[in-house]
Amino acid sequence: MPPPAPPAPPAPPAPPAAEEPPRRAVLVIEDEPDLALTLVYNLKKAGYEAWAEGTGAGGLARAQERSPDLVLLDLMLPDTTGFEVCRALKADPRTAGAPVLMLTARGEELDRVQGFEVGAEDYVLKPFSVRELLLRIKVILRRAAQAEGAPAPSDEVRLGALALNLASHQAWVEGEEVALTLLELKLLATLVARRGKTQSRAALLADVWGYGAGVTAELETRTVDTHIKRLREKLGAAGDLIETIRGVGYRCRRAPDELPGGV
């Protein structure tokens, strides 16, 4: 009679389950209850963690408590303005890194410029498409992640009165430092790197903002033109380096002597 077969070796332990990456968190500060509920529902459906607050004070308290990855911020709130809330978010180290996407029923250029001045990343004009809003959120969060993880070049670019250092996120005009947001710095760096070549609004929207097909022509024009205007104002004496190519887009001049009348 043959000997009994040896017992089978124990099965190797199952590999530990891969941890799912944490969901990105979005805070909605919106005083219209139906709209706030709709936004939270669609954000959760798209895979985000989301909460809503109906006042500026409540939104600031929730942001400090939960440290969201992005804030959707209504411009008109019952206790304050979205501008003041955005300014407070950017002044607090706990929330300064969260991009702010403003929601507004007012499309005046002054409102848009003021929003960018206090640190808003972008804005959406009401009424808006939820699909387009989710696209904007996805692109903004991806851009923020790339800015955090990608090594920045350390070389300094000089063009006439303008000096630009991407590693330190700094720009100078005639030796004086100019305060630029990361988005403004990226827009300027893109134009300078491609100086002498005309960039369409669609190309800038794709390469600087990260928006591809699916955005409206109105969004394309408003977003790029408003940022270019604000960038020129901040650059002062070097603002004329950015040239408008009518009907097409913008171009950075190759050298200061291309300016009308030279320098």
ABEGO torsion letter per residue (X at the ends): XBBBBBBBBBBBBBBBBBBBBBBBBBBBBBABAAAAAAAAAAAAAAGBBBBBBABAAAAAAAAAAAGBABBBBBABBAABBAAAAAAAAAABAAAAABBBBBBBABABAAAAAAAAAAGBABBBBOBBBAAAAAAAAAAAAAAAAAAAABBBBABBBBBEABBBBAAAGBBBBGGBBBBBBAAAAAAAAAAAAABGBBBBAAAAAAAAAGBBBGBBAAAAAAAAAAAAAAAAAAAEAAAAABBBBBGAEBBBBABAAABBGEX
